[in-house]
Amino acid sequence: MADESGLERTEPATSRRLEKAREEGDVPRSRELGTCLLMMAAGVGLWMVGGNLVRQIMHMLTTSFSFERSAAFDLASLTSGQIASLLDVAWALAPLGGILIVVALISPALIGGWLFSFQALIPNFERLDPIGGLGRMVSVRSLVELLKAVGKATIIGLIAFQVMRRNFDPIVGLISEPSKEGIAHVGQLIVMCFISIASGLVVIMAIDVPFQLRSYSNKLKMTRQEVIQESKESNGNPQIKAKIRAQQREMARRRMMSKVPTADVVVTNPTHYSVALKYVEGRMGAPIVVAKGADLVAARIREIAAENNIPLLEAPPLARALYTHAELNTQIPEALYTAVAEVLAYVFQLRAYKEHGGFEPQLPEEIDVPEELDPTSAVALAAKEAKLQKMNSASGELNG
């Protein structure tokens, strides 16, 4: 039986999944956050511009209901007066409108950020499916939205009841107040109602915002198979990548082998390691490694060298040191200059003997290689062991 745990959405959404959802216009949103902030902004805005707004409304009422008898028969005069009064009121309301517009633009950025996506405008005919619609109607999300609506109506109703109960006498007394004082008193009551209702909505907002974030996160969760498939699509199939890396290594090996015929000498272990060296006097500061390899690669380097009459020199410590510490197409380490110089001196003497005759040079018997550069020497093994112990102790300290 297949493992069903891989089909469960237990993995958090990847960055690519989140980016794709955002491109489709799907981001976390909380309407309660926007409503609460707009209500609070409206209350603060009314408190800030309330005095000027009341004066403009009173001026409009005064000019609208008091005019000369001759103006009653002049439609243009009445129209221009009404337009001027409305413009005064509009200018008085402009700061409040500006505050509300700014808050309406900022509130989406607090959760989900600003988003401009045209994909959300593309018709989705799946939403016309009646079965799917019934499923959405009886979903957990719909139940939560219903509970929020009931809770919001209950909180606002209780707040309105408390405000009306505490201010019942002042509200009734508005009838007997002069118009100027009455309008100012009404403005104060409206501001107080706005702030009180907004304070109550803070409770709903504090519950809704975490719920929306959690619901959005759960909705975008992925199965293990989806994560694996996405990783393959993003980073490529591991098997294909392994084949590509193998091909790249083969191409690099071929390029390296093509340089073996240009070498001056191949230093061998004699069977495990082979290192091809090249030196051009006057053009190179030090000999460089044009090819190196172990086991089968080392054997192939020796074959190519033999086919191209490149001298082979058995010097196990030097071969091991060069293979371990020298990089391809770079100069040999300075500590090996003396040892390599002995080898090249022999090679150049051998070349001169073959071309011009004379005395045949003798093979170098013992080539001096610093012990710390020979990976099989006691000094190198002790240094390696000390390094491993140091790494283990540092790892133990971090874990502790």
C-alpha positions, -999 to 999 in steps of 0.1 A, spaced: 0 0 0 13 35 -9 23 58 19 -6 81 23 13 105 46 29 119 15 -5 131 3 -12 151 34 -5 188 32 20 189 61 48 209 45 49 247 48 46 266 15 79 272 -3 89 307 -15 81 297 -51 46 286 -40 40 319 -21 53 339 -51 30 321 -75 0 327 -52 8 363 -50 10 365 -89 -25 350 -89 -37 377 -65 -39 354 -36 -26 371 -5 -38 372 32 -64 399 38 -83 410 68 -114 431 62 -118 437 99 -84 453 100 -93 478 73 -127 485 88 -113 491 123 -86 514 110 -110 534 89 -135 538 118 -107 550 141 -94 573 113 -129 587 108 -133 594 145 -99 611 147 -106 630 115 -140 642 127 -124 653 160 -98 673 140 -120 690 114 -153 689 134 -152 725 145 -146 739 110 -171 714 95 -198 726 119 -191 762 111 -193 755 73 -226 736 77 -241 764 98 -230 789 72 -245 768 45 -278 766 64 -278 803 71 -272 813 35 -296 787 21 -326 797 42 -321 835 43 -321 854 10 -336 885 -5 -371 884 -20 -357 893 -54 -333 864 -53 -363 840 -51 -371 848 -87 -334 845 -99 -326 809 -105 -290 816 -114 -284 834 -82 -299 806 -61 -279 780 -80 -246 798 -76 -252 804 -39 -260 767 -33 -229 756 -53 -207 780 -33 -221 767 0 -216 730 -11 -180 738 -21 -173 753 13 -186 721 30 -166 700 5 -134 719 14 -142 714 51 -146 676 45 -114 674 23 -90 668 52 -113 640 65 -115 624 30 -77 627 27 -72 609 60 -96 581 50 -79 576 16 -44 574 32 -56 549 58 -75 529 31 -42 526 11 -20 518 41 -42 492 58 -37 465 30 1 469 33 0 459 70 -11 423 61 -3 409 27 11 441 13 1 460 -18 -7 439 -48 -15 446 -84 -24 414 -103 -44 412 -135 -48 374 -131 -74 380 -105 -96 397 -132 -95 366 -154 -129 349 -153 -129 316 -134 -157 294 -145 -151 269 -118 -168 293 -94 -200 286 -114 -200 250 -102 -231 247 -79 -216 217 -60 -184 237 -53 -205 267 -42 -224 245 -17 -191 232 -4 -179 268 2 -211 277 19 -207 249 45 -169 252 49 -151 261 81 -143 295 66 -179 303 60 -187 293 96 -160 316 109 -172 344 87 -208 339 101 -194 339 137 -175 371 130 -206 388 116 -226 378 146 -199 389 170 -194 422 152 -231 429 152 -233 420 189 -204 441 199 -216 471 179 -251 467 192 -239 466 228 -217 496 223 -245 515 206 -269 506 234 -244 517 261 -237 550 242 -275 556 239 -282 547 275 -254 570 289 -263 599 266 -301 595 266 -308 627 284 -283 648 263 -298 634 231 -333 642 241 -322 676 252 -309 684 217 -345 695 208 -344 724 232 -308 735 224 -300 764 201 -290 753 166 -253 763 171 -248 745 203 -270 716 192 -250 710 160 -217 711 180 -232 686 205 -243 663 177 -208 664 163 -194 654 197 -218 625 200 -209 613 165 -172 614 172 -177 595 205 -198 569 187 -171 564 160 -143 560 185 -164 537 207 -174 514 178 -138 514 166 -126 504 200 -150 475 200 -138 464 165 -102 462 179 -113 430 196 -125 414 164 -95 427 145 -71 411 171 -88 378 165 -93 380 128 -57 390 117 -40 359 133 -68 337 120 -64 350 84 -26 345 85 -30 310 98 -58 302 74 -37 315 45 -7 295 56 -27 263 59 -43 268 25 -9 270 8 6 240 26 21 214 3 24 176 2 59 161 3 55 150 -33 47 186 -43 78 199 -25 99 172 -42 84 180 -76 89 217 -72 125 211 -62 130 191 -93 115 219 -115 135 246 -98 169 229 -94 166 203 -121 163 165 -119 191 151 -97 197 123 -122 200 147 -151 223 170 -131 245 140 -121 248 131 -158 257 167 -167 283 168 -140 297 135 -152 299 149 -188 316 180 -175 342 159 -156 348 138 -187 353 170 -209 377 184 -183 395 151 -182 399 151 -220 412 187 -220 437 177 -193 448 146 -212 453 167 -244 480 187 -225 500 156 -214 520 156 -247 532 191 -240 546 181 -206 584 179 -199 581 150 -174 556 128 -157 563 120 -120 548 87 -109 541 68 -76 547 45 -97 512 31 -101 488 51 -80 496 87 -89 508 105 -120 516 142 -123 527 159 -155 549 189 -152 558 216 -177 584 244 -175 594 270 -201 624 290 -190 620 327 -193 582 324 -197 572 307 -164 582 317 -129 579 281 -118 569 247 -132 531 242 -136 510 210 -133 493 203 -167 478 170 -157 474 148 -126 454 118 -117 451 87 -95 446 50 -104 430 46 -138 435 83 -147 472 80 -136 476 49 -159 461 68 -188 485 97 -182 514 73 -183 501 57 -215 498 91 -233 533 101 -220 548 69 -233 531 74 -267 546 109 -270 580 100 -256 575 120 -224 600 109 -197 585 90 -168 602 94 -134 594 73 -104 594 95 -73 567 83 -49 570 110 -22 572 138 -48 543 124 -68 521 121 -37 530 156 -26 523 171 -60 490 153 -64 479 165 -29 491 201 -28 494 213 -65 465 224 -85 460 220 -123 474 247 -145 490 265 -115 525 267 -103 538 241 -79 541 250 -42 572 269 -33 582 242 -8 586 218 -37 608 240 -59 640 222 -49 626 187 -55 611 196 -88 643 214 -99 662 181 -94 637 163 -116 638 189 -144 675 191 -143 676 153 -150 650 156 -178 669 185 -195 702 166 -193 685 135 -207 671 155 -236 705 169 -243 721 135 -242 696 121 -267 701 150 -291 739 156 -288 753 125 -271 779 125 -244 774 111 -209 740 97 -199 727 114 -168 719 93 -137 685 91 -122 680 110 -90 682 85 -63 665 103 -34 645 135 -39 641 155 -8 604 163 -1 593 181 31 576 155 53 546 177 60 538 177 23 539 139 19 504 127 29 518 93 40 546 106 62 543 105 100 544 143 103 515 147 78 495 120 95 500 135 129 490 169 116 459 155 100 450 137 133 454 169 153 432 188 128 405 162 131 406 163 169 404 200 169 374 199 146 357 173 168 363 193 199 349 225 183 319 205 171 313 192 207 315 227 221 289 240 196 266 210 204 270 215 241 
